[in-house]
Amino acid sequence: MSTFIHHELFLLLRTIAVGAVLLLCYDLLAAFRNVFAHSDKAVGTEDILYWLCCAFFVFSEIYRSNEGILRFFMVLGFLSGAYICHRILGDIFVKCCTKFMEIPVIII
């Protein structure tokens, strides 16, 4: 295979991994919300900050890895990485993180 194809395959794998990491970060935020009660305004503010951070992170990844050129398979990679991670780890990760975050709260 040519070097270009290797670069594109690596880029696809990288976008799948980034999509999974972004979903795990949101699941971590969901676990934090399970431990500490939030008002609707606080949840909305957290969501806006999360999505702004995601947008900057995805932009920097696209800029760094592909010189700012957005390809359709990259969008599919982000979405499929998040979907696969949600199907495999989603509920288990939130439950484990919630239990882990509850330990200091129970001690205090």
N, CA, C and O atoms as a DFTB+ gen file, in Angstrom:
432 C
 N C O
     1  1       0.832      -1.183       0.000
     2  2       0.000       0.000       0.000
     3  2       0.874       1.242       0.000
     4  3       2.014       1.238       0.465
     5  1       0.305       2.285      -0.530
     6  2       1.067       3.516      -0.604
     7  2       1.081       4.217       0.755
     8  3       0.294       3.904       1.648
     9  1       1.976       5.147       0.875
    10  2       2.108       5.917       2.112
    11  2       0.849       6.734       2.374
    12  3       0.446       6.913       3.523
    13  1       0.237       7.221       1.318
    14  2      -0.976       8.015       1.464
    15  2      -2.098       7.192       2.091
    16  3      -2.801       7.674       2.979
    17  1      -2.266       5.964       1.635
    18  2      -3.309       5.088       2.181
    19  2      -3.018       4.767       3.639
    20  3      -3.939       4.737       4.455
    21  1      -1.757       4.528       3.984
    22  2      -1.386       4.282       5.382
    23  2      -1.736       5.496       6.243
    24  3      -2.251       5.351       7.351
    25  1      -1.457       6.679       5.729
    26  2      -1.787       7.906       6.464
    27  2      -3.295       8.022       6.673
    28  3      -3.740       8.376       7.765
    29  1      -4.081       7.730       5.648
    30  2      -5.536       7.824       5.748
    31  2      -6.093       6.786       6.725
    32  3      -7.000       7.103       7.495
    33  1      -5.579       5.564       6.715
    34  2      -6.029       4.538       7.651
    35  2      -5.670       4.903       9.084
    36  3      -6.473       4.725      10.000
    37  1      -4.454       5.417       9.274
    38  2      -4.050       5.857      10.604
    39  2      -4.928       7.015      11.076
    40  3      -5.289       7.088      12.250
    41  1      -5.262       7.901      10.174
    42  2      -6.128       9.027      10.495
    43  2      -7.526       8.543      10.888
    44  3      -8.126       9.080      11.820
    45  1      -8.043       7.544      10.194
    46  2      -9.342       6.981      10.540
    47  2      -9.303       6.350      11.930
    48  3     -10.204       6.581      12.737
    49  1      -8.282       5.567      12.214
    50  2      -8.155       4.953      13.539
    51  2      -8.019       6.010      14.629
    52  3      -8.558       5.861      15.726
    53  1      -7.302       7.063      14.317
    54  2      -7.121       8.144      15.288
    55  2      -8.437       8.858      15.572
    56  3      -8.724       9.193      16.721
    57  1      -9.238       9.095      14.533
    58  2     -10.519       9.762      14.751
    59  2     -11.487       8.860      15.510
    60  3     -12.285       9.354      16.307
    61  1     -11.434       7.566      15.283
    62  2     -12.263       6.637      16.057
    63  2     -11.873       6.696      17.526
    64  3     -12.739       6.719      18.401
    65  1     -10.572       6.721      17.799
    66  2     -10.107       6.808      19.187
    67  2     -10.510       8.135      19.829
    68  3     -10.910       8.161      20.993
    69  1     -10.409       9.220      19.091
    70  2     -10.796      10.530      19.631
    71  2     -12.291      10.562      19.922
    72  3     -12.703      11.110      20.944
    73  1     -13.100       9.994      19.055
    74  2     -14.538       9.928      19.304
    75  2     -14.850       9.150      20.570
    76  3     -15.728       9.541      21.340
    77  1     -14.137       8.046      20.792
    78  2     -14.338       7.259      22.008
    79  2     -13.914       8.038      23.248
    80  3     -14.597       7.997      24.271
    81  1     -12.804       8.739      23.163
    82  2     -12.327       9.529      24.311
    83  2     -13.302      10.657      24.629
    84  3     -13.568      10.931      25.799
    85  1     -13.835      11.308      23.608
    86  2     -14.800      12.382      23.850
    87  2     -16.058      11.849      24.525
    88  3     -16.612      12.502      25.410
    89  1     -16.514      10.663      24.113
    90  2     -17.686      10.088      24.755
    91  2     -17.382       9.694      26.197
    92  3     -18.220       9.890      27.077
    93  1     -16.208       9.147      26.450
    94  2     -15.844       8.786      27.821
    95  2     -15.750      10.024      28.706
    96  3     -16.087       9.963      29.889
    97  1     -15.302      11.128      28.158
    98  2     -15.281      12.382      28.927
    99  2     -16.692      12.830      29.269
   100  3     -16.939      13.307      30.377
   101  1     -17.610      12.686      28.341
   102  2     -19.000      13.052      28.637
   103  2     -19.603      12.090      29.658
   104  3     -20.374      12.506      30.522
   105  1     -19.258      10.811      29.562
   106  2     -19.722       9.851      30.560
   107  2     -19.163      10.172      31.939
   108  3     -19.841       9.974      32.948
   109  1     -17.938      10.665      31.987
   110  2     -17.360      11.092      33.258
   111  2     -18.141      12.276      33.821
   112  3     -18.367      12.353      35.029
   113  1     -18.548      13.184      32.965
   114  2     -19.383      14.305      33.378
   115  2     -20.747      13.808      33.873
   116  3     -21.285      14.338      34.844
   117  1     -21.297      12.803      33.212
   118  2     -22.575      12.227      33.647
   119  2     -22.423      11.556      35.014
   120  3     -23.328      11.649      35.844
   121  1     -21.314      10.893      35.260
   122  2     -21.075      10.274      36.566
   123  2     -20.954      11.352      37.640
   124  3     -21.453      11.178      38.752
   125  1     -20.299      12.454      37.317
   126  2     -20.180      13.566      38.255
   127  2     -21.562      14.125      38.601
   128  3     -21.824      14.498      39.744
   129  1     -22.433      14.176      37.602
   130  2     -23.799      14.657      37.835
   131  2     -24.598      13.676      38.694
   132  3     -25.486      14.086      39.441
   133  1     -24.286      12.385      38.590
   134  2     -24.975      11.402      39.422
   135  2     -24.593      11.547      40.892
   136  3     -25.412      11.298      41.777
   137  1     -23.360      11.946      41.150
   138  2     -22.882      12.061      42.525
   139  2     -23.349      13.374      43.152
   140  3     -23.802      13.387      44.297
   141  1     -23.242      14.460      42.422
   142  2     -23.591      15.784      42.940
   143  2     -24.818      16.310      42.206
   144  3     -24.870      16.304      40.977
   145  1     -25.792      16.758      42.967
   146  2     -27.025      17.289      42.374
   147  2     -26.730      18.599      41.646
   148  3     -25.969      19.434      42.133
   149  1     -27.344      18.767      40.470
   150  2     -27.151      19.958      39.647
   151  2     -28.502      20.558      39.288
   152  3     -29.488      19.845      39.102
   153  1     -28.526      21.870      39.197
   154  2     -29.720      22.535      38.674
   155  2     -29.693      22.461      37.147
   156  3     -28.681      22.102      36.546
   157  1     -30.810      22.805      36.544
   158  2     -30.881      22.768      35.078
   159  2     -29.911      23.758      34.450
   160  3     -29.327      23.478      33.403
   161  1     -29.735      24.917      35.083
   162  2     -28.791      25.908      34.552
   163  2     -27.359      25.392      34.627
   164  3     -26.570      25.600      33.705
   165  1     -27.029      24.721      35.722
   166  2     -25.673      24.177      35.865
   167  2     -25.418      23.094      34.832
   168  3     -24.334      23.033      34.251
   169  1     -26.402      22.239      34.597
   170  2     -26.262      21.184      33.584
   171  2     -26.087      21.801      32.205
   172  3     -25.240      21.362      31.426
   173  1     -26.886      22.815      31.902
   174  2     -26.759      23.492      30.607
   175  2     -25.407      24.152      30.431
   176  3     -24.809      24.082      29.357
   177  1     -24.923      24.796      31.488
   178  2     -23.610      25.441      31.429
   179  2     -22.501      24.416      31.243
   180  3     -21.582      24.625      30.451
   181  1     -22.586      23.307      31.974
   182  2     -21.586      22.247      31.818
   183  2     -21.597      21.678      30.408
   184  3     -20.543      21.427      29.825
   185  1     -22.795      21.473      29.860
   186  2     -22.893      20.949      28.501
   187  2     -22.290      21.908      27.477
   188  3     -21.579      21.483      26.566
   189  1     -22.574      23.192      27.626
   190  2     -22.009      24.176      26.692
   191  2     -20.489      24.189      26.787
   192  3     -19.803      24.208      25.765
   193  1     -19.957      24.179      28.011
   194  2     -18.499      24.152      28.175
   195  2     -17.900      22.873      27.606
   196  3     -16.842      22.903      26.977
   197  1     -18.578      21.747      27.829
   198  2     -18.093      20.472      27.281
   199  2     -18.031      20.528      25.755
   200  3     -17.022      20.156      25.156
   201  1     -19.110      20.992      25.131
   202  2     -19.139      21.020      23.672
   203  2     -18.166      22.039      23.090
   204  3     -17.623      21.820      22.007
   205  1     -17.939      23.139      23.783
   206  2     -16.919      24.094      23.322
   207  2     -15.529      23.470      23.395
   208  3     -14.728      23.609      22.471
   209  1     -15.250      22.784      24.497
   210  2     -13.959      22.102      24.625
   211  2     -13.809      21.026      23.560
   212  3     -12.734      20.866      22.982
   213  1     -14.889      20.283      23.297
   214  2     -14.850      19.261      22.244
   215  2     -14.578      19.883      20.879
   216  3     -13.791      19.356      20.093
   217  1     -15.226      20.993      20.608
   218  2     -15.046      21.650      19.310
   219  2     -13.601      22.094      19.131
   220  3     -13.013      21.885      18.070
   221  1     -13.026      22.707      20.166
   222  2     -11.628      23.126      20.065
   223  2     -10.690      21.931      19.950
   224  3      -9.719      21.972      19.195
   225  1     -10.974      20.879      20.688
   226  2     -10.126      19.685      20.639
   227  2     -10.198      19.021      19.266
   228  3      -9.169      18.655      18.697
   229  1     -11.408      18.865      18.734
   230  2     -11.556      18.243      17.413
   231  2     -10.902      19.112      16.349
   232  3     -10.232      18.593      15.456
   233  1     -11.087      20.427      16.430
   234  2     -10.440      21.319      15.470
   235  2      -8.922      21.178      15.535
   236  3      -8.257      21.107      14.501
   237  1      -8.373      21.138      16.755
   238  2      -6.915      21.011      16.869
   239  2      -6.432      19.665      16.354
   240  3      -5.361      19.585      15.752
   241  1      -7.204      18.608      16.579
   242  2      -6.831      17.290      16.054
   243  2      -6.841      17.282      14.525
   244  3      -5.928      16.751      13.892
   245  1      -7.877      17.874      13.944
   246  2      -7.955      17.924      12.478
   247  2      -6.827      18.774      11.921
   248  3      -6.214      18.417      10.915
   249  1      -6.554      19.886      12.564
   250  2      -5.499      20.770      12.082
   251  2      -4.129      20.108      12.205
   252  3      -3.302      20.198      11.298
   253  1      -3.900      19.443      13.332
   254  2      -2.590      18.837      13.572
   255  2      -2.366      17.588      12.716
   256  3      -1.269      17.368      12.204
   257  1      -3.410      16.774      12.566
   258  2      -3.208      15.494      11.897
   259  2      -3.394      15.552      10.385
   260  3      -2.812      14.739       9.666
   261  1      -4.192      16.494       9.886
   262  2      -4.473      16.515       8.451
   263  2      -4.396      17.913       7.858
   264  3      -5.054      18.209       6.861
   265  1      -3.599      18.760       8.466
   266  2      -3.383      20.129       8.009
   267  2      -4.677      20.911       7.831
   268  3      -4.775      21.761       6.946
   269  1      -5.666      20.626       8.666
   270  2      -6.915      21.360       8.652
   271  2      -7.910      20.930       7.598
   272  3      -8.961      21.556       7.458
   273  1      -7.615      19.888       6.860
   274  2      -8.522      19.417       5.822
   275  2      -9.497      18.419       6.449
   276  3      -9.093      17.368       6.947
   277  1     -10.776      18.762       6.418
   278  2     -11.789      17.885       6.976
   279  2     -12.242      16.907       5.907
   280  3     -12.630      17.306       4.809
   281  1     -12.191      15.643       6.231
   282  2     -12.645      14.608       5.306
   283  2     -13.875      13.943       5.890
   284  3     -14.034      13.873       7.109
   285  1     -14.746      13.455       5.019
   286  2     -15.993      12.860       5.463
   287  2     -15.736      11.641       6.344
   288  3     -16.458      11.428       7.318
   289  1     -14.725      10.840       6.024
   290  2     -14.463       9.658       6.829
   291  2     -13.993      10.018       8.236
   292  3     -14.102       9.204       9.153
   293  1     -13.474      11.228       8.411
   294  2     -13.091      11.661       9.752
   295  2     -14.334      11.887      10.608
   296  3     -14.359      11.508      11.779
   297  1     -15.358      12.496      10.033
   298  2     -16.615      12.701      10.758
   299  2     -17.224      11.348      11.105
   300  3     -17.704      11.147      12.221
   301  1     -17.206      10.425      10.156
   302  2     -17.703       9.079      10.429
   303  2     -16.864       8.385      11.495
   304  3     -17.391       7.619      12.301
   305  1     -15.564       8.649      11.502
   306  2     -14.692       8.067      12.521
   307  2     -15.022       8.575      13.913
   308  3     -15.096       7.791      14.859
   309  1     -15.223       9.889      14.048
   310  2     -15.604      10.452      15.348
   311  2     -16.914       9.842      15.833
   312  3     -17.022       9.418      16.984
   313  1     -17.908       9.802      14.946
   314  2     -19.219       9.287      15.329
   315  2     -19.184       7.791      15.621
   316  3     -19.794       7.337      16.589
   317  1     -18.483       7.026      14.803
   318  2     -18.439       5.579      15.032
   319  2     -17.634       5.243      16.284
   320  3     -17.974       4.295      16.992
   321  1     -16.589       5.989      16.569
   322  2     -15.840       5.763      17.801
   323  2     -16.686       6.012      19.027
   324  3     -16.639       5.244      19.987
   325  1     -17.472       7.097      19.001
   326  2     -18.360       7.394      20.122
   327  2     -19.449       6.332      20.235
   328  3     -19.781       5.912      21.344
   329  1     -20.005       5.892      19.120
   330  2     -21.073       4.889      19.141
   331  2     -20.562       3.543      19.657
   332  3     -21.196       2.914      20.504
   333  1     -19.423       3.112      19.145
   334  2     -18.863       1.822      19.577
   335  2     -18.535       1.857      21.065
   336  3     -18.808       0.901      21.791
   337  1     -17.957       2.948      21.505
   338  2     -17.616       3.087      22.921
   339  2     -18.879       3.106      23.781
   340  3     -18.903       2.522      24.864
   341  1     -19.909       3.766      23.308
   342  2     -21.170       3.805      24.052
   343  2     -21.780       2.412      24.165
   344  3     -22.272       2.032      25.228
   345  1     -21.750       1.662      23.087
   346  2     -22.338       0.317      23.098
   347  2     -21.541      -0.647      23.972
   348  3     -22.121      -1.515      24.625
   349  1     -20.220      -0.501      23.991
   350  2     -19.381      -1.453      24.725
   351  2     -19.178      -1.038      26.173
   352  3     -19.340      -1.862      27.073
   353  1     -18.827       0.225      26.421
   354  2     -18.423       0.654      27.753
   355  2     -19.367       1.626      28.448
   356  3     -19.238       1.829      29.655
   357  1     -20.289       2.220      27.752
   358  2     -21.069       3.343      28.258
   359  2     -21.611       3.193      29.665
   360  3     -21.203       3.926      30.566
   361  1     -22.526       2.254      29.869
   362  2     -23.180       2.117      31.171
   363  2     -22.215       1.645      32.251
   364  3     -22.273       2.117      33.387
   365  1     -21.345       0.734      31.910
   366  2     -20.387       0.207      32.892
   367  2     -19.450       1.310      33.363
   368  3     -19.165       1.417      34.556
   369  1     -18.974       2.122      32.443
   370  2     -18.052       3.200      32.787
   371  2     -18.713       4.218      33.704
   372  3     -18.105       4.661      34.679
   373  1     -19.955       4.593      33.402
   374  2     -20.663       5.570      34.238
   375  2     -20.889       5.004      35.635
   376  3     -20.689       5.709      36.624
   377  1     -21.303       3.738      35.731
   378  2     -21.543       3.125      37.036
   379  2     -20.263       3.037      37.859
   380  3     -20.269       3.337      39.053
   381  1     -19.168       2.626      37.225
   382  2     -17.893       2.511      37.947
   383  2     -17.380       3.876      38.402
   384  3     -16.915       4.023      39.532
   385  1     -17.463       4.856      37.537
   386  2     -17.002       6.201      37.901
   387  2     -17.877       6.804      38.987
   388  3     -17.378       7.501      39.870
   389  1     -19.180       6.543      38.929
   390  2     -20.074       7.044      39.971
   391  2     -19.711       6.432      41.319
   392  3     -19.632       7.145      42.319
   393  1     -19.488       5.124      41.356
   394  2     -19.099       4.455      42.602
   395  2     -17.770       4.989      43.111
   396  3     -17.603       5.201      44.312
   397  1     -16.830       5.207      42.209
   398  2     -15.513       5.711      42.595
   399  2     -15.600       7.131      43.143
   400  3     -14.908       7.468      44.103
   401  1     -16.444       7.962      42.542
   402  2     -16.605       9.345      42.999
   403  2     -17.398       9.436      44.299
   404  3     -17.266      10.414      45.035
   405  1     -18.214       8.434      44.586
   406  2     -18.997       8.440      45.820
   407  2     -18.149       8.139      47.058
   408  3     -18.555       8.470      48.172
   409  1     -16.995       7.526      46.885
   410  2     -16.150       7.151      48.030
   411  2     -15.758       8.365      48.864
   412  3     -15.967       8.341      50.077
   413  1     -15.197       9.431      48.276
   414  2     -14.876      10.605      49.114
   415  2     -16.108      11.269      49.728
   416  3     -16.043      11.792      50.841
   417  1     -17.218      11.248      49.014
   418  2     -18.439      11.857      49.523
   419  2     -18.936      11.076      50.741
   420  3     -19.386      11.678      51.716
   421  1     -18.859       9.761      50.696
   422  2     -19.281       8.936      51.835
   423  2     -18.356       9.154      53.023
   424  3     -18.813       9.210      54.164
   425  1     -17.062       9.278      52.763
   426  2     -16.100       9.488      53.847
   427  2     -16.326      10.832      54.530
   428  3     -16.255      10.937      55.754
   429  1     -16.598      11.852      53.729
   430  2     -16.801      13.200      54.294
   431  2     -18.166      13.258      54.941
   432  3     -18.550      14.295      55.480
